[in-house]
Amino acid sequence: MPKVPYLKLTLASLAIGAVISVLMLQYDWMGDAASTAAGPIDTLLDWMIVLSSFTFSVVCVFLAYALYRFRVKPGDEGDGLPIHGNTRLEVIWTLIPTVIVLFAGGYSWIVLDEVESKEADPLIVNVYSQQFAWTFGYPGEGNKWSEGEFHVPVDRQVVFKMNAQDVIHSFWVPEWRIKQDNVPGITTDAVITPDREGTFQLVCTELCGAGHATMRATVVVESEQKFNKWLKGLDDTVPEGLYLTADQAIDLQKQIQKNSGGIDGSGIEQTGRKNVTSS
């Protein structure tokens, strides 16, 4: 069994990994940033790129060496030599990935805890998603309601309360980095502090039907004064139906029919087992 030059292969892997890392870090993968969460998340991505680059190079270098060094010689039709396990090597290739995964998981946890920490008095915005539209409510401001567009003040933390009424949708403003699913029947949160004024776009990133690609909304980040002026100009309040999922709305309608003595208060009962078998 030929001796494997582990040191040379390791050095080659490190050199190739360094080159790949430098090349990969030249690109701005995430685009413009417009929230306080963008910095920590972008730095986390850079670390994952570096770790992935070195892992990729190690695998490729050792694989290429094995394919070349232990290839079958021309005309050799015999069986391969019996190979026994290498305990030291197995321990190494178990410990190194374990350390990498623990580091990545721990670092990600720290970043997530940082970007999701809530301040004492954030602005609450209710987000209602349905095929294929976004609507928004401001419960602390008279429950004002906006369709297809929402405004938030710059440099103030906003807690978005996500509510889906039919299928799973996903709330994402690329410049904010934060992405959160909207799941029917539960309320999920997204904590964001916009730090740059401008007009952005909210997109749904969860395939939700034929009109998924058109499910977008305008996002305006502006000064507190302009935000308050815009909010006062809203006339509508959140419709009661938006608080319910599709199933909850059906159940409510059935209860209303039952309490009114029939369908829409007409006295005519909806067909069911009870009134069919008794007729």
N, C-alpha and C positions, 0 to 999 in steps of 0.2 A: 504494500500500500504506500504510494508516494506521499511524502510529507507535504502538508498544505502550508504555504507561506502566509500565515494569518496576519502577521504584522504588515507585510506589503499590501495585502488585500484591504486591510483596515485603513491604511494611509491613503490608498487609492480611492476608497469609498468616501473618506472625509474630504479629500480634494474635490472629487466630483460633486459631492453634496454641497460644498461651499460655493462652487460655480453655479449650480442650479439655484441655490438660495438667492445669490446676488442677482441672477437674471430674473427670477420670479418676483423679487421685491421691487423691480424697476417699474412695475405696472401698478396703477391705482385701481385695484380690483373693486373697491366699494363706491367709487365716485365721490361726489360732493358730500360734505358733512354739514348737518344743520341741527345737531342736538348734542347735549353733554354726554350722551351714551356713545356717540360715534367714536371718540378717541379711544376709550378702553376696548371697545369691540374691534376696532381696526388693528390695535396692537395685538390683541388675542389672535386675530387672523394671521398676522405676520409671524407670530410664534408657531402657529400650526403649519404655515407654509415651510418654515425652516425645518421643523421636525419631520414633516412629510418628505422634504427634499433629501434629507440625510437617510431616512428609512428607505426611500426609493433607490438611492444610490447604493446602499449596502446590499439590498436584495439583488439589484442588477449586476453588480460587480462579482459577488460570490456565485451567482447563477451562471454568468458568462464564463468564469473560471472553471466551474464544474463541468459545463458543457464541452469546453475545450480540453481540459486536462484529463477527464475520465471518459472521453469518447471511445468508441470501439475502433480498434485498429482495422485497416483494410484486410479482409480475408479471415478475420477472427470470428469463428462461429461457435466458440465454446461458451460455457456458462460463466457468468461473472463470479468474482471471488466473494465468498461470504463476508459480510461486513457486520461487525458488532457495534452496538451503541457506544457513543462517546458521552459519558456522563457529564464531563466538564463542559463540553459544547452545548449539551441540552440545557444545563443550568444557566449558561450565559444567554442563550437565545430565549429563555423563559424570563429571566430577570430583567433584561434590557427593555423588552416591550412592556413589561409590567410597570417599570419605572416611568416609561414614556406615557403610558395611559393614565397612571396616577397623577403625574404632573399636569397633563392636559385637563384631566377632570377637576383637579383641585384649583387650577388657575381659572378654568371656566366658571367654577362655583363662585370664586371670589369676584370675578367680573359681573356675574349675574346678580350677586347680592348687592354690589355697588350700584348698578344701574336701576335696580328695582326698589331701592330704599326710598320710602315715602317721607315727604316733609310734613310739617304740622298742618298746613292749610293749602292743599293743592286745589286746583280747579278741576271739578268733576265734569266730564262730558260723557253722556250716554251715546253709544254707537249702536244703531239698529241696521242689520244687514238682511237683505232678502233678495231673491232673484229678480232683477239684477241691479240693485240700487242701494245706495247708502243714505241714511238719514241720521240726524244728530239732535240730541236734546241737552239742555243746560239746566239741570235740576236746581242748582243754587241761584239761578237767575230767573225765577218764575216759570221754570220748565219750558223756556223758549225752544222752538223747533226750527231746524233748517234742513232743507232737502238738497242733496248733491253738492253741498259746499259747507265747510265749517271754518271758523276762525279761532285762533288761540293767541294769547299774548306772548311776546318773546320773553325769555328769561324767567318764566314762571312754570313750575311743575304742573303737568296735566296728568290726571288719572283717567284713562279711558275705560269705561265699563262696557264690555262687548256683549251684545245680545243678537243671536241669530234666530230667525223666525221660520226657516224652512230646512235648509241644509247647512253643512259646514262651509263657512267662508273664512277668509284670512285678511287681517288688517295689516297693511304695510305701506309706509312712506319711506322710500329708499334712503333719502337723506337723513332720516332719523335712526335707521338701522333696525329698530325694534320691529318684530313681527309677532303677531298674536292671532291664534285661531278664534273664530266666533262659533260656538257650538250650541245647537238648539237645546233648550232646557236648562242651561247653566249660564252663569255670568262670569266671564274671564276679564282680567285686568291687564292693561298695558300702561306702564309708568314712563313718561317722556317729558323732558325739559327742552323745548326748542331754544336754541341760542343764536339763531340767525333769521332775520326777517326775510320774507320773500313769499312767492307763490309756488306751491309744490303739488304733487299729485298722489292721491291715495289710490292704491290698486288692490284688487283681490288676488291673492296668490294661491288660492285653493280652488281646484277645478270644481265649479258649482253648477254646470249646465251649459247649454248651447250659447248663452250670452255672457259667459264668464269673461271673455276678453274685453267686453264693453263696460264691465262693472268698475267704474272709476268715480272719483270725486275730487273736487278742487280743495286744496288746503292753503289757507292764508295765515301766515305768521306775521304779526304786526305789533305796534306799540300798545301798551295798556289803554291809552286814551282812544286810539282808533278801534280797538277791540270793543270797548264799552259802548262806543257810538254805534258800531255795527249791531251789537247785541240789542240795544234799545230799539233799533229799527225793525226787529223781527216782530211780526204780529201774531203768528200762530204758536200754539202750544202743542206739546206732544200728544197725538191721538191715543186714546185708551188702548186701542187694538195693538199698538206697537209694543206694549208691555208683555204680550203673549206670544208664545210659539204657535205654529199652525194647529197643532193638536190641542193646545190649551184654548185657542179661539173656537174650535169646533165644540169642545166640551162646554164652553161658556154659552155658545149659541143653543146647544141642547138644553142647558139648564134654564135659559131665558124662555124657551118654548114651553118647557114643563111648568114653570112658574106662571106663565101667562095663560095657561089653559089650552095650549095648542100652538100650531105653527103660526108665528107672527101675531099671536093674540086672536086668531080667528075662531078658536074653539075646536078646530080640526086637529086631531092628534096624528103624530107621525106614525106610519105603519110599523108595527112591531109584533112580537109573538103574543103579547098579552091581549091586544084588541083584535087580533086575527082569530085566535082560538076561542075567544068569547063571543064572536058574532055568529 
